[in-house]
Amino acid sequence: MSKKLERYAAIGDDYPVPQTMQALVLSGVGMDNLRLQEVRVPQCGPNQLLARVDAVSACASDNKVIDQGSRHSLMYGWDVSLYPVIIGHEGSVTLMKVGENLKGKYHVGDRFAVQPAIPSGPYHYRERYVNQARGINKVAIGYTLSGLFSEYVLITEEVLDTGCLLPLPDEKIPYAGAALAEPLSCVIAAQERIVHVVWDRGATRRQAQLGPKREGTTLIIGAGPMGLMHVEVAMSYHPKEILIIPYSGRPIPSLWWRSYPNPNYYKSLLMEKIIQ
């Protein structure tokens, strides 16, 4: 670890928090209304946390809220022209300030990944939602809750009460790696929901199983970041082959797991084929 990174990671109660920060603010529909602005660092209440954003990644869902604004299903009528929002929902954070009622449970310097989809109605600013937020049972970070394309973020009660602030199991996990927890969870969930039928020829009944078929063929459409994550997860099922089709529509030749049992060799071969 470099000296600069060591200083960055060394968080204490005396770590200076500025009064203002840079944030990516959406104040209307379309890219013309998305601007990097200097805004005030939020103050945390007694049941809230203030966190430094260590890493954040862009998602196609960010484009949707930019293009749709208040019409996005997770905005529930929130008028971004009146109440601009900070976008960004895939990230990792370090706690900088702990609300009075949370001291002892959370500590300055604790690191977390963020689960952005919050299974709760909003606790604050209910008057900004359609029908005073009645009937809303899901909100999201980077939509009506402060997002992660900012230097600091307020972690509100909804996030904490639903367990959506996830402590890192290992402090060695890099900041950017922790920020990918959300898209990786989408990949894992998608593959766990694959259904295929297994038929043992010696038996009379077919059985439905979840997950990619072992010793089968796995097809992955798209060779971008999510596609490569799908390759990583699919390898854990030990398929006979993985076929990747990039957006160009030209298939990458099949990669045979049996022929290359060493995962590192397998991944290097995959990257070579994608580059080609």
C-alpha positions in Angstrom: 0.0 0.0 0.0 1.4 3.4 -1.0 1.9 6.1 1.7 -0.8 8.2 0.1 -3.3 5.3 0.3 -2.2 4.6 3.9 -3.0 8.2 4.8 -6.4 8.0 3.0 -7.3 4.8 4.8 -6.2 6.0 8.3 -9.5 7.4 9.5 -9.8 8.8 13.1 -12.2 11.0 15.0 -10.0 13.9 14.1 -10.2 13.3 10.3 -11.1 16.6 8.7 -14.5 16.7 7.0 -14.9 19.8 4.8 -18.0 22.0 4.7 -18.6 21.5 1.0 -18.1 18.7 -1.5 -18.3 17.9 -5.2 -21.4 16.0 -6.3 -23.1 14.9 -9.5 -26.5 16.6 -9.3 -29.5 15.9 -11.5 -31.9 18.9 -11.7 -34.1 18.0 -14.7 -34.5 15.5 -17.5 -31.6 14.8 -19.8 -27.8 15.1 -19.7 -28.0 18.9 -20.0 -29.4 18.9 -16.5 -26.7 16.7 -15.0 -23.8 18.8 -13.6 -20.9 18.4 -11.2 -21.6 21.0 -8.5 -20.2 22.1 -5.2 -22.7 21.4 -2.5 -22.8 21.4 1.3 -21.7 18.2 3.1 -24.8 16.9 4.9 -25.0 16.9 8.6 -26.1 13.6 10.2 -28.9 13.4 12.7 -28.8 11.3 15.9 -29.9 8.1 14.0 -27.9 8.7 10.8 -24.3 8.3 9.6 -22.1 10.4 7.4 -19.8 8.4 5.1 -17.0 9.2 2.7 -17.5 7.7 -0.7 -14.4 5.7 -1.5 -15.4 4.2 -4.9 -18.5 4.4 -7.1 -19.3 2.8 -10.4 -21.6 3.9 -13.2 -24.6 1.7 -14.1 -27.0 1.7 -17.0 -29.7 2.4 -14.5 -28.2 5.8 -13.9 -28.9 6.6 -17.6 -32.6 5.7 -17.0 -33.1 8.2 -14.1 -31.2 10.9 -16.1 -33.5 10.3 -19.2 -36.7 10.0 -17.2 -36.3 12.2 -14.2 -39.4 12.4 -12.1 -41.1 9.9 -14.4 -38.8 7.1 -13.3 -40.7 4.5 -11.3 -38.4 4.8 -8.3 -38.8 8.6 -8.1 -42.6 8.4 -7.4 -43.2 11.9 -8.7 -40.3 13.6 -6.9 -39.8 16.7 -9.0 -36.0 17.0 -9.6 -36.4 20.5 -11.0 -37.6 21.6 -7.6 -35.6 19.2 -5.5 -32.4 18.1 -7.3 -30.9 14.7 -6.5 -27.4 13.3 -6.3 -27.3 10.1 -8.5 -25.1 7.0 -8.2 -26.0 3.7 -6.4 -23.0 1.3 -6.7 -20.3 2.1 -4.2 -18.3 1.5 -1.1 -18.0 3.9 1.8 -16.1 4.6 5.1 -17.9 6.1 8.1 -16.8 9.6 9.0 -19.4 10.7 11.6 -21.8 8.6 13.7 -25.1 9.9 15.0 -25.5 10.2 18.8 -27.9 7.3 19.1 -25.7 5.0 17.0 -22.4 5.4 18.9 -21.2 2.0 20.0 -22.9 0.2 17.2 -21.0 2.0 14.4 -17.6 3.5 14.5 -15.6 6.1 12.6 -13.5 4.2 10.1 -15.8 1.3 9.5 -16.0 0.3 5.9 -19.2 -0.9 4.1 -20.6 -1.8 0.7 -24.1 -0.4 -0.1 -27.2 -2.2 -1.1 -29.0 0.6 -2.9 -32.5 -0.9 -3.2 -34.1 -0.2 0.2 -37.2 -2.3 1.1 -38.9 0.6 3.0 -41.0 3.6 2.5 -39.3 7.0 2.9 -38.8 8.4 6.4 -38.2 12.0 5.3 -39.6 14.5 2.8 -42.8 12.5 2.3 -44.5 15.6 1.0 -42.3 15.5 -2.1 -43.7 12.1 -3.2 -46.9 11.4 -5.0 -49.8 10.9 -2.5 -47.6 11.9 0.4 -45.6 8.6 -0.1 -48.6 6.5 0.8 -48.2 2.9 -0.4 -44.5 3.3 -1.2 -42.6 0.3 0.1 -39.3 0.6 -1.8 -36.9 3.6 -2.2 -33.4 3.7 -3.5 -30.0 5.3 -3.0 -29.2 7.5 -6.0 -32.8 8.3 -6.6 -34.8 10.0 -3.9 -32.1 9.0 -1.3 -28.8 10.8 -1.6 -26.5 9.0 -4.2 -22.9 8.0 -4.3 -21.6 10.2 -7.1 -20.4 12.6 -4.3 -17.5 12.9 -2.0 -19.7 12.2 1.1 -23.1 10.7 1.5 -25.7 10.7 4.3 -26.7 7.2 5.4 -30.3 7.6 6.5 -32.5 5.6 8.8 -34.2 3.6 6.0 -30.8 2.2 5.0 -29.8 1.2 8.5 -33.2 -0.2 9.6 -33.4 -2.5 6.6 -29.8 -3.8 6.9 -28.7 -2.3 3.6 -25.4 -1.1 4.8 -23.2 -4.1 4.5 -19.9 -4.5 6.5 -17.0 -5.8 4.5 -16.0 -9.3 5.6 -12.3 -8.5 4.9 -10.5 -5.2 5.2 -8.3 -6.2 2.4 -11.1 -5.9 -0.1 -10.2 -2.9 -2.3 -12.5 0.1 -2.5 -13.3 -0.5 -6.1 -13.9 -4.2 -5.5 -16.4 -3.5 -2.7 -18.2 -1.0 -5.1 -18.9 -3.9 -7.4 -20.8 -5.9 -4.8 -24.2 -4.7 -6.1 -23.7 -5.6 -9.8 -22.0 -8.9 -8.8 -25.0 -9.7 -6.6 -27.3 -9.2 -9.7 -25.2 -11.6 -11.6 -25.3 -14.3 -8.9 -29.0 -13.8 -8.4 -29.6 -14.1 -12.2 -27.7 -17.4 -12.4 -29.3 -18.9 -9.3 -32.6 -18.4 -11.0 -31.8 -20.3 -14.1 -34.0 -23.4 -14.3 -33.0 -26.5 -16.3 -34.3 -30.1 -16.5 -32.1 -33.0 -15.5 -33.0 -36.5 -16.6 -31.0 -39.5 -15.4 -31.5 -42.0 -18.1 -31.6 -44.8 -15.4 -34.5 -43.1 -13.7 -38.0 -42.5 -14.9 -38.5 -38.9 -13.6 -37.1 -35.7 -14.8 -36.0 -33.1 -12.2 -35.9 -29.3 -12.3 -32.7 -27.8 -10.9 -31.6 -24.2 -10.3 -28.4 -22.7 -11.6 -26.4 -23.3 -14.8 -26.1 -26.9 -15.7 -22.9 -28.6 -14.6 -21.0 -30.1 -17.6 -23.5 -28.2 -19.8 -23.2 -25.3 -22.2 -23.5 -21.8 -20.7 -24.4 -19.0 -23.1 -23.6 -15.4 -22.0 -24.8 -12.5 -24.2 -22.6 -9.4 -23.8 -18.9 -9.2 -23.1 -18.9 -6.0 -21.0 -18.2 -5.8 -17.3 -21.4 -7.7 -16.3 -20.7 -10.3 -19.0 -17.3 -10.9 -17.6 -18.8 -11.2 -14.1 -21.2 -13.8 -15.5 -18.2 -15.7 -16.8 -16.5 -15.7 -13.4 -19.7 -16.9 -11.6 -20.5 -19.5 -14.3 -17.1 -21.0 -13.9 -18.0 -22.1 -10.4 -20.6 -24.5 -11.9 -17.9 -26.2 -14.0 -19.7 -26.1 -17.4 -18.4 -28.1 -20.3 -18.2 -24.9 -22.3 -19.0 -21.2 -22.1 -20.1 -19.4 -25.2 -19.9 -15.5 -25.1 -21.7 -13.4 -27.7 -20.6 -9.7 -27.6 -22.9 -6.9 -28.7 -21.3 -7.1 -32.2 -23.2 -10.4 -32.6 -20.1 -12.4 -33.5 -19.7 -15.3 -31.1 -16.4 -15.7 -29.3 -15.3 -19.4 -29.9 -16.3 -21.7 -27.2 -14.0 -22.0 -24.2 -13.7 -25.6 -22.8 -13.5 -25.9 -19.1 -12.2 -29.5 -19.3 -9.3 -28.5 -21.5 -8.3 -25.7 -19.2 -8.8 -26.6 -15.5 -6.5 -23.8 -14.4 -8.9 -20.8 -13.9 -6.1 -18.2 -14.4 -5.2 -19.8 -17.8 -8.9 -19.9 -18.6 -9.4 -16.2 -17.8 -6.3 -15.1 -19.8 -7.6 -17.1 -22.8 -11.0 -15.4 -22.5 -9.5 -11.9 -22.4 -7.4 -12.7 -25.5 -10.4 -13.9 -27.4 -12.5 -10.8 -26.4 -9.7 -8.5 -27.4 -9.4 -10.2 -30.8 
